[in-house]
Amino acid sequence: MNLYAHIIKRVQDFAIALAVSIFLSPVLIIVSLLVKIKLGSPVIFKQKRPGLNNKIFTLYKFRTMTDKKDKNGELLPDKDRMTSFGEWLRGTSLDELPELFNILNGSLAIVGPRPQLVKDLVFMDKEQRKRHRVRPGLTGLAQVNGRNNINWDEKFKFDLKYIRNISFYNDWKIMFQTVQKVFCKEGINTEGLATSEDLGDYLLRLGRITEEEYRAGLEKSKLLINS
């Protein structure tokens, strides 16, 4: 990779994230209070995600779902815990503002392949895992080309294309396109946000893996999360 990808990009990301965090601090405070009032504590949702070189890190977001459980004490499906307030947060992408702190601590970049779930990582092949040769991003090429409206194969193609063409120009182009799409709400399928298909489910539905491979992958992901 070039000088921009190795050095300049990280310095640029830190400077932008710091400036935006300060500028949007009133918004962060207001949203925090709204989440506290609407959904209670904790305000911040933390989740393990695979990052640079497949290293697991903690991703921060504003909480968008309740903790409703069934009679056995198990959390209800996402669609049953999602509230209209949570849908609004996700639809406006305000739930992702805490990821600015992921950028500051170096676990995220502003632009890069979006960090997927650990249970998605275990189903990726060698070629698809190349997306983890760079820091995952707050936004990426796939997000400005469909976001929730493209399938997994298309997402991987965009991710790998981005890695092959990292540059100052391309990053800023993606950033401007992201701002435009957030304000226009393009490519945001609010209805499917809580129930987006995981990679394992996608592969199983298409017959690319067996039920046994699917269950084994889920068990492996649990070990990675708890390690």
Buried (B, 14 or more C-beta within 10 A) or exposed (E): EEEBBEEEBBEBBBEBBEEBBEEBEEEBEEBBEBBEEBBEEEBEBEEBBBBBEEEBBEBBBBBBBBEEEEEEEEEBEBEEBBEEBBBBBBBBBBBBBBBBBBBBEBBBBBBBBBBBBBBBBBBBEEEBBBBBEBBBBBBBBBBBBBBBEBEBEEBBBBBBEBBEEBEEEBBEBBBEBBEEBBEEEEBBEBEEBBEEBBBBBBBBEEEEBEEEBBEEBBEBBEEBBEE
